Amino acid sequence: MKFIKIDKNDWARGVTASQSVYRLFGPVTDENGAMIKALDDGQLPEMECPDTVMSVKSVLFPQTEKILDTSLDESQENHHIFQRLQTDYSPRAVLGIRPYDAKAVELVKLNFITDDYQDPYWKDAYEATTFVGLAVNQPGPYDFSTSTDTGPFNEEGLDMLLADMDDHYLCKVLTEKGQAYADACGFKTGADAKESQALFDVLRKEAEKKIVSKVETDKLRDKTLLDLHEADFWDDVAFSCINCGTCTYVCPTCWCFDIQDETKHKKSSRYRNWDTCMSSLFTHHASGHNPRATKVQRVRQRFMHKLKYFVDKYDHGIMCVGCGRCVKSCPVNIDIRQVCHTMNSFEKQD
């Protein structure tokens, strides 16, 4: 394990130097808050900004992504045959993401890269990306990441992890991709591995103590699926929901999408767009039938998917990393922590 000391006076030079090799993404503040965006030449990520409104998932899985094109002109070769676009998958690096967002990428990966199928768009973007995390020294009030097998200093899914030490970053290089990015930046000042790891451990424990929000998930695995599905609390959970979909769009582990074709003159394109299980159209069949036509059915689907279906299918814990974005952003104050408690403690009455 290798540690590097990065003087903050040298940070800008190194990041700018890396742009000759990498396309960079990082937190940038605009009128909508802090967002993960592509950085222009010479632009630095705002490492001191609070949690981003949206997670890093849009770098791998854009909100709207053109995936196929074809010509309808019969004089053209391969007309009416969709072809994959030539997309730029040159090396890219995302700077300053939170550890729980990196863990979320690993959870989403279970849906896009399997033994049976590998989504080429997601896979190619993932393999091209280096993830540079920034540890959370001061967790916010919505953070419950220590309850979801992650935390403020979690390393899973990261290539480098930075800890803010006021005048410098202490960097833990975790993978070969992380080392390659450090080399591109010219960050070479080594730090004693044993002392640095001890310092990381102290900082981690201090940060974890500041997380006061907890959820219990220990009983979800053993709950009978149909008992939870038919429980009598779902009407209460869904009562205030307006099906806006905000929770799904800000969630770093939501990955549902829709496919749409658009034709203009003699060119046709196929797009993949983010979708949401909160929409009444999400499960609307061409026949007119909708198996989740009511609000309560859609709300139940969201929480059952994250807190039960995913647990049963993958045995990787819940499909949540405890970032708290959905709690913070929900306009009617629906709280996944309360729902999780309700589900975890539910006992069917005979």
VEXDREN-2710 file (C-alpha; in Angstrom, 1 decimal):
% VEXDREN-2710
k/r/px/py/pz
1/MET/0.0/0.0/0.0
2/LYS/1.4/3.4/-1.0
3/PHE/0.8/6.8/0.4
4/ILE/1.5/10.2/-1.2
5/LYS/1.5/13.6/0.4
6/ILE/0.0/16.2/-2.0
7/ASP/0.7/19.9/-1.0
8/LYS/-2.4/21.9/-1.8
9/ASN/-0.2/24.5/-3.5
10/ASP/0.8/21.8/-5.9
11/TRP/-2.7/20.4/-6.4
12/ALA/-3.8/22.8/-9.2
13/ARG/-0.6/22.2/-11.2
14/GLY/-0.9/18.4/-10.9
15/VAL/-4.6/18.3/-11.9
16/THR/-4.0/20.6/-14.8
17/ALA/-1.1/18.5/-16.0
18/SER/-3.3/15.3/-15.9
19/GLN/-5.7/16.9/-18.4
20/SER/-3.2/16.1/-21.2
21/VAL/-4.0/12.4/-20.6
22/TYR/-7.4/12.3/-18.8
23/ARG/-10.8/13.8/-19.3
24/LEU/-11.6/15.1/-15.9
25/PHE/-14.9/15.3/-13.9
26/GLY/-15.5/16.7/-10.5
27/PRO/-17.8/18.7/-8.3
28/VAL/-18.8/22.2/-9.6
29/THR/-21.3/24.5/-8.0
30/ASP/-24.0/26.2/-10.2
31/GLU/-27.5/27.5/-9.6
32/ASN/-28.7/24.0/-8.8
33/GLY/-26.0/23.3/-6.2
34/ALA/-22.9/21.1/-6.4
35/MET/-23.0/18.8/-9.4
36/ILE/-20.5/16.3/-10.9
37/LYS/-19.5/17.9/-14.3
38/ALA/-16.9/17.6/-17.0
39/LEU/-14.1/20.1/-16.2
40/ASP/-12.9/22.5/-18.8
41/ASP/-9.2/22.9/-19.5
42/GLY/-7.6/24.4/-16.4
43/GLN/-10.8/24.2/-14.3
44/LEU/-10.4/22.6/-10.9
45/PRO/-12.9/20.5/-9.0
46/GLU/-14.4/22.3/-6.0
47/MET/-13.1/19.8/-3.4
48/GLU/-14.3/21.9/-0.5
49/CYS/-18.0/21.9/-1.6
50/PRO/-20.6/19.8/0.3
51/ASP/-22.1/16.6/-1.1
52/THR/-23.2/16.9/-4.7
53/VAL/-26.8/16.9/-5.6
54/MET/-26.3/14.0/-8.0
55/SER/-23.8/11.2/-7.7
56/VAL/-21.1/10.1/-10.1
57/LYS/-23.4/7.6/-11.9
58/SER/-24.0/10.0/-14.8
59/VAL/-20.4/9.8/-15.8
60/LEU/-20.8/6.1/-16.6
61/PHE/-24.5/6.2/-17.3
62/PRO/-25.6/9.5/-18.8
63/GLN/-29.2/10.7/-18.3
64/THR/-29.6/10.6/-22.1
65/GLU/-27.2/8.5/-24.2
66/LYS/-27.4/7.9/-27.9
67/ILE/-26.4/4.3/-28.4
68/LEU/-27.2/3.4/-32.0
69/ASP/-27.6/5.1/-35.4
70/THR/-28.8/4.0/-38.8
71/SER/-29.6/5.5/-42.2
72/LEU/-33.0/4.9/-43.8
73/ASP/-31.6/5.9/-47.2
74/GLU/-31.6/2.7/-49.2
75/SER/-28.8/3.9/-51.3
76/GLN/-26.5/3.8/-48.3
77/GLU/-24.6/0.7/-47.2
78/ASN/-26.0/-1.0/-44.1
79/HIS/-29.2/1.0/-44.3
80/HIS/-31.9/0.1/-41.7
81/ILE/-29.2/-1.7/-39.7
82/PHE/-28.4/0.0/-36.3
83/GLN/-24.7/0.5/-35.6
84/ARG/-23.1/1.3/-32.3
85/LEU/-21.7/4.9/-32.2
86/GLN/-18.0/5.6/-32.0
87/THR/-17.8/6.9/-28.4
88/ASP/-14.8/8.5/-26.7
89/TYR/-13.7/6.0/-24.1
90/SER/-10.2/7.5/-23.6
91/PRO/-9.0/7.6/-20.0
92/ARG/-11.1/9.8/-17.7
93/ALA/-10.9/10.5/-14.0
94/VAL/-13.5/11.6/-11.5
95/LEU/-12.1/13.7/-8.7
96/GLY/-13.4/14.3/-5.2
97/ILE/-16.3/11.8/-5.1
98/ARG/-17.5/10.6/-1.7
99/PRO/-16.6/7.0/-0.7
100/TYR/-20.2/5.9/-0.6
101/ASP/-20.7/7.0/-4.2
102/ALA/-17.8/4.7/-5.2
103/LYS/-19.5/1.9/-3.3
104/ALA/-22.7/2.7/-5.2
105/VAL/-20.9/2.2/-8.5
106/GLU/-19.9/-1.3/-7.4
107/LEU/-23.5/-2.1/-6.5
108/VAL/-24.8/-0.9/-9.8
109/LYS/-22.1/-2.9/-11.5
110/LEU/-23.9/-6.1/-10.4
111/ASN/-26.7/-5.1/-12.8
112/PHE/-24.6/-4.1/-15.8
113/ILE/-21.8/-6.7/-15.7
114/THR/-22.8/-10.2/-15.0
115/ASP/-21.7/-13.7/-16.0
116/ASP/-24.5/-13.9/-18.6
117/TYR/-24.4/-10.3/-20.0
118/GLN/-22.1/-7.3/-20.1
119/ASP/-23.6/-4.0/-21.1
120/PRO/-20.9/-2.6/-23.5
121/TYR/-21.7/1.1/-22.9
122/TRP/-21.5/0.9/-19.1
123/LYS/-18.6/-1.5/-19.1
124/ASP/-16.4/0.5/-21.5
125/ALA/-17.1/3.7/-19.5
126/TYR/-16.3/2.0/-16.2
127/GLU/-13.1/0.5/-17.4
128/ALA/-12.0/3.9/-18.7
129/THR/-12.7/5.7/-15.5
130/THR/-10.3/6.3/-12.5
131/PHE/-12.2/7.1/-9.3
132/VAL/-10.4/9.5/-6.9
133/GLY/-12.3/9.7/-3.6
134/LEU/-12.3/12.4/-0.9
135/ALA/-12.9/11.1/2.6
136/VAL/-15.6/12.7/4.6
137/ASN/-14.1/14.3/7.7
138/GLN/-17.4/16.0/8.7
139/PRO/-20.4/13.8/7.8
140/GLY/-23.7/15.6/7.3
141/PRO/-26.9/15.0/9.2
142/TYR/-28.4/12.8/6.5
143/ASP/-25.4/10.5/6.3
144/PHE/-26.1/7.0/7.5
145/SER/-23.4/5.3/5.5
146/THR/-21.9/3.3/8.4
147/SER/-25.2/1.3/8.5
148/THR/-24.8/0.3/4.8
149/ASP/-21.4/-1.4/4.7
150/THR/-19.7/1.7/3.7
151/GLY/-18.6/4.9/5.5
152/PRO/-16.7/8.2/5.4
153/PHE/-13.3/6.5/4.6
154/ASN/-14.5/3.4/2.7
155/GLU/-12.2/2.3/-0.1
156/GLU/-14.3/-0.1/-2.1
157/GLY/-14.6/1.0/-5.7
158/LEU/-11.9/3.7/-5.4
159/ASP/-8.5/3.9/-7.1
160/MET/-7.2/6.7/-4.8
161/LEU/-8.6/8.0/-1.5
162/LEU/-7.6/11.5/-0.3
163/ALA/-7.9/12.8/3.2
164/ASP/-8.0/16.5/3.7
165/MET/-5.2/17.5/6.1
166/ASP/-5.8/21.3/5.9
167/ASP/-2.6/22.3/4.0
168/HIS/-2.3/19.1/2.1
169/TYR/-4.0/15.9/1.0
170/LEU/-2.8/12.6/2.3
171/CYS/-3.4/10.2/-0.6
172/LYS/-3.8/6.4/-0.3
173/VAL/-3.1/4.8/-3.7
174/LEU/-5.3/1.7/-4.0
175/THR/-4.9/0.4/-7.5
176/GLU/-2.7/0.5/-10.6
177/LYS/-5.2/3.0/-12.2
178/GLY/-4.7/5.2/-9.1
179/GLN/-1.0/5.1/-9.5
180/ALA/-1.2/5.9/-13.2
181/TYR/-3.3/9.0/-12.3
182/ALA/-0.8/10.1/-9.6
183/ASP/2.0/9.7/-12.2
184/ALA/0.1/11.8/-14.7
185/CYS/-0.3/14.5/-12.1
186/GLY/3.4/14.3/-11.1
187/PHE/2.5/13.6/-7.5
188/LYS/5.6/11.8/-6.2
189/THR/6.2/12.9/-2.6
190/GLY/5.9/9.7/-0.6
191/ALA/4.6/9.4/3.0
192/ASP/5.4/6.7/5.5
193/ALA/2.9/3.9/5.0
194/LYS/2.6/2.7/8.6
195/GLU/2.2/6.2/10.0
196/SER/-0.2/7.3/7.3
197/GLN/-2.4/4.2/7.7
198/ALA/-2.5/4.8/11.5
199/LEU/-3.5/8.4/10.8
200/PHE/-6.2/7.2/8.4
201/ASP/-7.5/4.9/11.0
202/VAL/-7.8/7.6/13.6
203/LEU/-9.5/10.0/11.1
204/ARG/-11.9/7.2/10.1
205/LYS/-12.9/6.5/13.7
206/GLU/-13.4/10.2/14.4
207/ALA/-15.6/10.6/11.3
208/GLU/-17.7/7.5/12.0
209/LYS/-18.4/8.8/15.6
210/LYS/-19.9/11.9/14.1
211/ILE/-22.5/9.9/12.1
212/VAL/-25.6/9.9/14.4
213/SER/-28.1/8.5/11.9
214/LYS/-28.4/4.7/12.0
215/VAL/-30.6/2.1/10.4
216/GLU/-31.0/-1.6/11.2
217/THR/-31.0/-4.1/8.3
218/ASP/-30.1/-7.3/10.0
219/LYS/-33.5/-9.0/9.8
220/LEU/-34.4/-8.1/6.2
221/ARG/-32.7/-11.2/4.7
222/ASP/-34.8/-13.6/6.8
223/LYS/-38.2/-11.8/6.1
224/THR/-40.7/-13.6/4.0
225/LEU/-41.0/-11.7/0.8
226/LEU/-44.7/-12.0/0.4
227/ASP/-45.3/-11.0/4.0
228/LEU/-43.5/-7.7/3.4
229/HIS/-45.2/-7.2/0.1
230/GLU/-48.6/-7.7/1.6
231/ALA/-47.9/-5.8/4.8
232/ASP/-50.4/-3.2/6.0
233/PHE/-48.0/-0.3/6.4
234/TRP/-47.5/0.6/2.7
235/ASP/-50.6/2.9/2.5
236/ASP/-49.0/5.0/5.3
237/VAL/-45.6/5.1/3.6
238/ALA/-47.1/6.2/0.3
239/PHE/-49.7/8.6/1.7
240/SER/-47.8/11.8/1.0
241/CYS/-45.8/10.7/-2.1
242/ILE/-46.4/12.8/-5.2
243/ASN/-44.5/10.4/-7.6
244/CYS/-42.2/13.1/-8.7
245/GLY/-39.3/10.7/-9.0
246/THR/-36.7/12.9/-7.3
247/CYS/-35.6/10.1/-5.0
248/THR/-34.7/7.9/-8.0
249/TYR/-32.9/10.5/-9.9
250/VAL/-30.6/11.6/-7.0
251/CYS/-30.1/8.0/-5.9
252/PRO/-26.6/6.7/-6.8
253/THR/-27.8/3.1/-7.0
254/CYS/-30.9/3.6/-9.2
255/TRP/-30.2/2.4/-12.7
256/CYS/-33.6/2.0/-14.5
257/PHE/-33.7/3.2/-18.0
258/ASP/-36.0/3.4/-21.1
259/ILE/-35.1/2.9/-24.7
260/GLN/-36.6/5.2/-27.4
261/ASP/-36.1/5.5/-31.1
262/GLU/-36.2/8.9/-32.9
263/THR/-36.4/9.3/-36.6
264/LYS/-35.8/12.5/-38.5
265/HIS/-35.9/12.5/-42.3
266/LYS/-33.7/9.6/-43.3
267/LYS/-31.8/9.1/-40.1
268/SER/-32.9/7.1/-37.1
269/SER/-31.3/7.0/-33.6
270/ARG/-31.8/4.9/-30.5
271/TYR/-31.4/6.5/-27.1
272/ARG/-31.2/5.2/-23.6
273/ASN/-32.7/7.5/-21.0
274/TRP/-33.0/7.4/-17.2
275/ASP/-36.4/6.2/-16.1
276/THR/-38.1/6.0/-12.7
277/CYS/-40.3/3.4/-11.1
278/MET/-42.2/6.3/-9.6
279/SER/-43.8/7.1/-13.0
280/SER/-47.2/5.7/-13.8
281/LEU/-45.9/5.0/-17.3
282/PHE/-43.0/2.9/-16.0
283/THR/-44.9/-0.4/-16.2
284/HIS/-47.6/0.6/-18.6
285/HIS/-48.0/-2.2/-21.1
286/ALA/-48.8/-1.6/-24.8
287/SER/-52.0/-3.5/-24.2
288/GLY/-53.1/-0.8/-21.7
289/HIS/-52.6/-3.0/-18.7
290/ASN/-50.5/-1.5/-15.9
291/PRO/-49.5/-4.0/-13.1
292/ARG/-48.4/-1.0/-10.9
293/ALA/-51.2/1.5/-11.7
294/THR/-51.5/3.0/-8.2
295/LYS/-49.2/5.2/-6.2
296/VAL/-48.9/2.7/-3.3
297/GLN/-47.8/0.0/-5.7
298/ARG/-45.0/2.1/-7.1
299/VAL/-43.8/3.3/-3.7
300/ARG/-43.8/-0.3/-2.5
301/GLN/-41.8/-1.4/-5.5
302/ARG/-39.1/1.2/-4.9
303/PHE/-38.5/0.2/-1.3
304/MET/-38.9/-3.5/-1.8
305/HIS/-36.4/-3.4/-4.7
306/LYS/-33.8/-1.6/-2.6
307/LEU/-34.4/-3.3/0.8
308/LYS/-35.6/-6.8/-0.1
309/TYR/-35.4/-7.9/-3.7
310/PHE/-31.8/-6.8/-4.0
311/VAL/-30.8/-8.4/-0.7
312/ASP/-32.4/-11.7/-1.7
313/LYS/-30.9/-11.8/-5.2
314/TYR/-27.3/-10.7/-4.6
315/ASP/-26.7/-11.1/-0.8
316/HIS/-24.7/-7.9/-0.9
317/GLY/-26.7/-6.0/1.7
318/ILE/-29.3/-3.4/0.8
319/MET/-29.2/-1.5/-2.5
320/CYS/-28.4/1.7/-0.6
321/VAL/-25.2/3.3/0.5
322/GLY/-26.5/5.7/3.1
323/CYS/-25.8/9.0/1.4
324/GLY/-29.1/10.4/2.4
325/ARG/-29.8/12.3/-0.8
326/CYS/-33.3/10.9/-1.2
327/VAL/-34.1/12.0/2.4
328/LYS/-32.7/15.5/1.8
329/SER/-34.4/16.0/-1.6
330/CYS/-37.8/14.5/-1.0
331/PRO/-40.4/17.3/-1.2
332/VAL/-42.8/15.5/1.2
333/ASN/-40.3/14.1/3.7
334/ILE/-40.5/10.4/3.0
335/ASP/-37.5/8.9/4.8
336/ILE/-35.9/5.6/3.7
337/ARG/-34.4/5.2/7.2
338/GLN/-37.9/5.1/8.7
339/VAL/-39.1/2.7/6.0
340/CYS/-36.1/0.5/6.5
341/HIS/-36.9/0.4/10.2
342/THR/-40.5/-0.5/9.5
343/MET/-39.6/-3.3/7.2
344/ASN/-36.8/-4.6/9.4
345/SER/-39.0/-4.8/12.5
346/PHE/-42.1/-6.0/10.7
347/GLU/-43.7/-9.2/12.1
348/LYS/-46.7/-10.7/10.4
349/GLN/-49.7/-11.0/12.7
350/ASP/-51.6/-14.3/12.5
END
